[in-house]
Amino acid sequence: MLLNSEAYDACISYFADNLNLFEASSASKEGTLISDIVADQVANMLLVFCQQQPQLDNNARFKVIAEGDKLVEDIEQILGRQWNKPASKTQTEFIEEYFLLLKNSLDSQIPSN
């Protein structure tokens, strides 16, 4: 649903364009791991999306949830070695804002009534 869209491609490009935020010089020495923040953001985004779209049948919901795993894999590939490192405040804020953008993109894939 989301992953096969131009909106998703644009979101991934946006993330890749901001990789400078994840360079070693801006990394934190302690805190929550980037991988954990991304996993939490994906889970929260999908939960909210499914709650806000009660008209979706179970098949559509399962497709959206399955895309969550692929989304995590895509971001892990982009971040490479930074994936299992603690996130700085700036990195955490970027990831949170990024998932708001993704949520909006996902919402735009659902036709309005």
HUHUPE-V815699 format. One record per residue. N is the residue number from 1. RES is the residue in three letters. PHI is phi in radians with two decimals (none if undefined). NEAR is the number of other ideal C-beta (glycine too) atoms within 8 Angstrom. Layout:
N | RES | PHI | NEAR
N | RES | PHI | NEAR
//
This chain:
1 | MET | none | 10
2 | LEU | -1.50 | 13
3 | LEU | -1.19 | 8
4 | ASN | -1.82 | 5
5 | SER | -2.32 | 10
6 | GLU | -1.14 | 5
7 | ALA | -1.08 | 10
8 | TYR | -1.16 | 12
9 | ASP | -1.03 | 8
10 | ALA | -1.14 | 9
11 | CYS | -1.12 | 12
12 | ILE | -1.13 | 10
13 | SER | -1.08 | 8
14 | TYR | -1.07 | 10
15 | PHE | -1.08 | 11
16 | ALA | -1.09 | 8
17 | ASP | -1.17 | 6
18 | ASN | -1.88 | 9
19 | LEU | -1.07 | 10
20 | ASN | -1.01 | 6
21 | LEU | -1.16 | 9
22 | PHE | -1.91 | 11
23 | GLU | -1.17 | 8
24 | ALA | -0.97 | 5
25 | SER | -1.19 | 4
26 | SER | -1.77 | 10
27 | ALA | -1.30 | 12
28 | SER | -1.67 | 10
29 | LYS | -1.60 | 4
30 | GLU | -2.58 | 4
31 | GLY | 2.23 | 8
32 | THR | -1.28 | 8
33 | LEU | -1.16 | 10
34 | ILE | -0.97 | 16
35 | SER | -1.03 | 9
36 | ASP | -1.22 | 8
37 | ILE | -1.12 | 14
38 | VAL | -1.09 | 12
39 | ALA | -1.05 | 9
40 | ASP | -1.12 | 8
41 | GLN | -1.15 | 12
42 | VAL | -1.08 | 12
43 | ALA | -1.05 | 9
44 | ASN | -1.12 | 9
45 | MET | -1.06 | 13
46 | LEU | -1.21 | 11
47 | LEU | -1.09 | 8
48 | VAL | -1.09 | 9
49 | PHE | -1.01 | 12
50 | CYS | -1.13 | 11
51 | GLN | -1.18 | 7
52 | GLN | -1.46 | 7
53 | GLN | -2.14 | 8
54 | PRO | -1.13 | 5
55 | GLN | -1.33 | 4
56 | LEU | -1.24 | 9
57 | ASP | -1.37 | 5
58 | ASN | -1.06 | 5
59 | ASN | -1.06 | 6
60 | ALA | -1.12 | 9
61 | ARG | -1.10 | 10
62 | PHE | -1.11 | 8
63 | LYS | -1.11 | 9
64 | VAL | -1.10 | 15
65 | ILE | -1.15 | 9
66 | ALA | -1.10 | 8
67 | GLU | -1.17 | 11
68 | GLY | -1.03 | 12
69 | ASP | -1.11 | 7
70 | LYS | -1.16 | 9
71 | LEU | -1.07 | 12
72 | VAL | -1.07 | 11
73 | GLU | -1.06 | 8
74 | ASP | -1.08 | 9
75 | ILE | -1.20 | 10
76 | GLU | -1.06 | 10
77 | GLN | -1.12 | 7
78 | ILE | -1.12 | 10
79 | LEU | -1.41 | 11
80 | GLY | 0.98 | 6
81 | ARG | -1.17 | 6
82 | GLN | -1.32 | 10
83 | TRP | -0.92 | 9
84 | ASN | -1.80 | 7
85 | LYS | -1.90 | 10
86 | PRO | -1.11 | 11
87 | ALA | -1.58 | 13
88 | SER | -1.38 | 10
89 | LYS | -1.05 | 7
90 | THR | -1.10 | 8
91 | GLN | -1.13 | 15
92 | THR | -1.08 | 12
93 | GLU | -1.08 | 8
94 | PHE | -1.08 | 10
95 | ILE | -1.07 | 13
96 | GLU | -1.09 | 10
97 | GLU | -1.16 | 8
98 | TYR | -1.05 | 12
99 | PHE | -1.28 | 12
100 | LEU | -1.16 | 8
101 | LEU | -1.09 | 10
102 | LEU | -1.08 | 13
103 | LYS | -1.06 | 11
104 | ASN | -1.09 | 8
105 | SER | -1.14 | 14
106 | LEU | -1.13 | 13
107 | ASP | -1.02 | 9
108 | SER | -1.21 | 7
109 | GLN | -1.41 | 9
110 | ILE | -1.68 | 8
111 | PRO | -1.12 | 3
112 | SER | -1.43 | 3
113 | ASN | -1.48 | 3
//
